[in-house]
Amino acid sequence: MPHYLLSIVYPAGSVQPEPAELERIMERVGRFQADLRAAGGWVFGGGLHDPSSATVVDARDGDLAFSDGPYVETKEVVGGLTILEAADLDAALGWGGRLAEATGVPVEVRPFAPGAS
């Protein structure tokens, strides 16, 4: 079965929800993950730290160079991801919709390239 990446995308200017709302979001995400596991589509998933925690590794000049912060400046930030198996794009979009409902933010659904998964 094909693999798909669901990226949880936080719009520019997003702030972390208050603790009580974050707890409700995490409960909904937990139910989403349990349903995906029960359906046999779960591969991997998790949340990410703030982009300021990123380190960029660059080897283009033949030596490794390390720099702090995200690689690109962007309006949106990937805050978490899920990798799943689904019969087709329509099925993956259905799971993406459920994750968007659970998190309250947009979710990008992308298929892996053939041979990549």
C-alpha positions as a Markdown table, in Angstrom:
| # | Residue | x | y | z |
|---|---|---|---|---|
| 1 | Met | 0.0 | 0.0 | 0.0 |
| 2 | Pro | 1.2 | 3.5 | -0.7 |
| 3 | His | 2.5 | 5.7 | 2.2 |
| 4 | Tyr | 1.4 | 9.3 | 2.8 |
| 5 | Leu | 2.8 | 12.1 | 4.9 |
| 6 | Leu | 0.3 | 14.2 | 6.9 |
| 7 | Ser | 1.9 | 17.4 | 7.9 |
| 8 | Ile | 0.3 | 19.5 | 10.7 |
| 9 | Val | 0.7 | 23.1 | 9.5 |
| 10 | Tyr | 0.5 | 26.0 | 11.9 |
| 11 | Pro | -0.3 | 29.3 | 10.2 |
| 12 | Ala | 1.9 | 32.3 | 10.8 |
| 13 | Gly | 1.4 | 33.9 | 14.1 |
| 14 | Ser | 0.0 | 30.8 | 15.8 |
| 15 | Val | 0.4 | 30.6 | 19.5 |
| 16 | Gln | 0.3 | 27.5 | 21.7 |
| 17 | Pro | -3.2 | 26.9 | 23.0 |
| 18 | Glu | -3.9 | 27.3 | 26.7 |
| 19 | Pro | -3.3 | 24.1 | 28.7 |
| 20 | Ala | -6.9 | 23.1 | 28.9 |
| 21 | Glu | -7.5 | 23.5 | 25.2 |
| 22 | Leu | -4.2 | 21.7 | 24.4 |
| 23 | Glu | -5.3 | 18.8 | 26.5 |
| 24 | Arg | -8.6 | 18.6 | 24.5 |
| 25 | Ile | -6.6 | 18.7 | 21.2 |
| 26 | Met | -4.3 | 16.0 | 22.4 |
| 27 | Glu | -7.3 | 13.8 | 23.4 |
| 28 | Arg | -8.7 | 14.2 | 19.9 |
| 29 | Val | -5.3 | 13.4 | 18.3 |
| 30 | Gly | -5.0 | 10.4 | 20.5 |
| 31 | Arg | -8.4 | 9.1 | 19.3 |
| 32 | Phe | -7.3 | 9.8 | 15.7 |
| 33 | Gln | -4.1 | 7.8 | 16.2 |
| 34 | Ala | -6.0 | 4.9 | 17.9 |
| 35 | Asp | -8.5 | 4.7 | 15.0 |
| 36 | Leu | -5.7 | 4.8 | 12.4 |
| 37 | Arg | -3.9 | 2.0 | 14.3 |
| 38 | Ala | -7.1 | 0.0 | 14.5 |
| 39 | Ala | -7.5 | 0.4 | 10.7 |
| 40 | Gly | -4.0 | -0.9 | 10.1 |
| 41 | Gly | -2.7 | 2.4 | 8.6 |
| 42 | Trp | -0.4 | 3.7 | 11.3 |
| 43 | Val | 3.3 | 3.8 | 10.4 |
| 44 | Phe | 4.7 | 6.7 | 12.5 |
| 45 | Gly | 3.8 | 10.0 | 13.9 |
| 46 | Gly | 4.8 | 12.7 | 16.4 |
| 47 | Gly | 4.9 | 16.3 | 17.3 |
| 48 | Leu | 7.9 | 18.6 | 16.7 |
| 49 | His | 9.6 | 21.2 | 18.9 |
| 50 | Asp | 9.5 | 24.9 | 18.0 |
| 51 | Pro | 11.4 | 25.7 | 14.7 |
| 52 | Ser | 14.0 | 27.6 | 16.8 |
| 53 | Ser | 15.2 | 24.3 | 18.1 |
| 54 | Ala | 16.2 | 23.2 | 14.5 |
| 55 | Thr | 19.8 | 22.8 | 13.4 |
| 56 | Val | 20.6 | 22.9 | 9.7 |
| 57 | Val | 23.3 | 20.6 | 8.4 |
| 58 | Asp | 24.8 | 21.6 | 5.0 |
| 59 | Ala | 27.4 | 19.5 | 3.1 |
| 60 | Arg | 27.3 | 21.4 | -0.2 |
| 61 | Asp | 30.9 | 22.7 | 0.0 |
| 62 | Gly | 32.4 | 19.4 | 0.9 |
| 63 | Asp | 32.6 | 20.1 | 4.6 |
| 64 | Leu | 29.7 | 19.9 | 7.1 |
| 65 | Ala | 28.4 | 23.2 | 8.2 |
| 66 | Phe | 25.9 | 23.5 | 11.1 |
| 67 | Ser | 23.7 | 26.5 | 11.7 |
| 68 | Asp | 21.0 | 27.3 | 14.2 |
| 69 | Gly | 17.3 | 27.8 | 13.3 |
| 70 | Pro | 15.1 | 26.6 | 10.6 |
| 71 | Tyr | 16.4 | 26.2 | 7.0 |
| 72 | Val | 13.9 | 28.5 | 5.4 |
| 73 | Glu | 11.8 | 31.5 | 6.6 |
| 74 | Thr | 8.2 | 30.7 | 6.1 |
| 75 | Lys | 4.8 | 31.9 | 7.0 |
| 76 | Glu | 3.7 | 28.4 | 8.1 |
| 77 | Val | 5.4 | 25.9 | 10.5 |
| 78 | Val | 5.2 | 22.2 | 10.5 |
| 79 | Gly | 4.3 | 21.3 | 14.0 |
| 80 | Gly | 3.9 | 17.5 | 13.7 |
| 81 | Leu | 3.5 | 14.7 | 11.3 |
| 82 | Thr | 1.9 | 11.3 | 10.7 |
| 83 | Ile | 3.1 | 8.7 | 8.2 |
| 84 | Leu | 0.3 | 6.3 | 7.2 |
| 85 | Glu | -0.5 | 3.6 | 4.7 |
| 86 | Ala | -3.7 | 4.0 | 2.7 |
| 87 | Ala | -5.2 | 2.3 | -0.3 |
| 88 | Asp | -5.2 | 5.5 | -2.3 |
| 89 | Leu | -5.1 | 9.3 | -2.1 |
| 90 | Asp | -8.8 | 9.6 | -1.3 |
| 91 | Ala | -8.4 | 7.4 | 1.8 |
| 92 | Ala | -5.3 | 9.4 | 2.8 |
| 93 | Leu | -7.3 | 12.6 | 2.4 |
| 94 | Gly | -10.0 | 11.2 | 4.6 |
| 95 | Trp | -7.4 | 10.6 | 7.4 |
| 96 | Gly | -6.0 | 14.1 | 6.7 |
| 97 | Gly | -9.4 | 15.6 | 7.2 |
| 98 | Arg | -9.8 | 13.8 | 10.5 |
| 99 | Leu | -6.4 | 15.0 | 11.7 |
| 100 | Ala | -7.3 | 18.6 | 10.7 |
| 101 | Glu | -10.5 | 18.3 | 12.7 |
| 102 | Ala | -8.6 | 17.0 | 15.7 |
| 103 | Thr | -5.9 | 19.7 | 15.7 |
| 104 | Gly | -8.0 | 22.6 | 14.4 |
| 105 | Val | -5.2 | 23.6 | 11.9 |
| 106 | Pro | -4.5 | 22.7 | 8.3 |
| 107 | Val | -3.0 | 19.4 | 7.4 |
| 108 | Glu | -1.0 | 18.8 | 4.2 |
| 109 | Val | -1.4 | 15.4 | 2.6 |
| 110 | Arg | 1.5 | 14.2 | 0.3 |
| 111 | Pro | 2.2 | 10.8 | -1.2 |
| 112 | Phe | 5.7 | 9.4 | -0.9 |
| 113 | Ala | 7.4 | 8.9 | -4.3 |
| 114 | Pro | 7.4 | 5.4 | -5.6 |
| 115 | Gly | 10.2 | 3.3 | -4.1 |
| 116 | Ala | 10.6 | 5.8 | -1.2 |
| 117 | Ser | 8.5 | 4.0 | 1.3 |
